[in-house]
Amino acid sequence: MTTDRWQEIVEQVRSTFEVEDSGVDRSDEHGGSTIEYIVFKGPVGKIKLEFLTHPVLLNTKTKYSNRIGSEVRVDNIYSETDMVSRLEVWRWDDANESWQPFDSTLFSN
């Protein structure tokens, strides 16, 4: 998923459906991640699209001691230039009052 394709999807959703909420959440976890989201009423109910972007994990270093009772520390090294993006689709479940992963097998033959 590219940023350009995400923008096309957002524009298509805005022109086709009633948008209830949209925005951007930023976090310093995992080397600095960004979640752009849009919530809208679709033909199958309330849908939430999330576009997650975060740096590529380059290496994981584990620091430990062989002494009994010592602690273990894991340091993750993230890329400063390379980013990974993915799209997640969620559907609102009225019975549980929570977001559930969208089951795309509903549309298969």
N, C-alpha and C positions, 0 to 999 in steps of 0.2 A: 504494500500500500504506500503510495506516495502522497506528499502534501498536496500536490495539484489535484490528484484524484479525490482526496478527502474534501477539498474545497468544492469540487464538482458535485459530490454527493450532498453536501450541506446545502448548496444552492438549489439542487433538485428537491430536497426535502422541504426547504422553505417555500418553494413555489407550488408544491403539491399538497402539503399537509399543514395542519394547524400546529405551530411550534409552541410548546408550553414552557420550555426552559432551555438555555444554552449558556456555555461559559467555558472557562479554562481554569484548571487546577494545576498548580506547580508544587513540586516536592523536591527536597534536597536528597531524599533517599535514592539509592541506586545510581549515584553519580549525577543526579538532577533529572527528574522525569517530568513530563508534561502530559496532562490528560485534557483533551478538548472533547466536549460532549454536547449533544443536542437531544432533547426529549420532545417527542411529538406523538399525536394520536394518529395511528395508522389503521389499516383495515383489519388487523389482528389484535388491536388494542394499543395500549400505551407502550411505546418503544423508546429505548435509549441507545444511541450510537456513541461509542467512545473511541477516540483516536489517541492511542498511547505512543509516546515517543520517549526513548531513553538511550543513553550511550551504550555502545557495545562493551560487554564484559571481556576484557583482554586476558586477565589472569587472576587466580585466587591464590593467596599466600596464607599458609597456616603456620602460626608461630606457637610453639609449645615447649614444654620442658618435660623430661622423663621423670621428674620428681612426683611422688604421690601427692595428690591434692592440688597440683599446680593448675592454673587456668590455661585455656586454649583461646587464642585470638585469631580470627579470620579476617584478612585484609583483602578486599576486592579492588582490582585496578581496572578503571574504566577508560575508554578512549576519549580524547578531548575533541576529536574531529568526526568520527564515524557514529552515526545514529541508527537506531532500529525503530521501526514503526509497525504498529498492527492495529487492526480494527476489531472491536468487540461489540457484539449486539446483545442487548438485554431486553427482556419483556417483563412488564409489571404483572405480578401475580396477586390478584385481589384477595384470594383466600389466605395467603401467607403474609400479605402486605409487605412484599419485598421484591427486589429485582432478581429474576432468574435468567440463566443463560438461555438465549434463544435457540430453539430446536429447529434447525433448518431441514430436518427430514420430513417435516410437515408438507413441504413443497415438492418432494420427489415423487416420481411416478410409481 
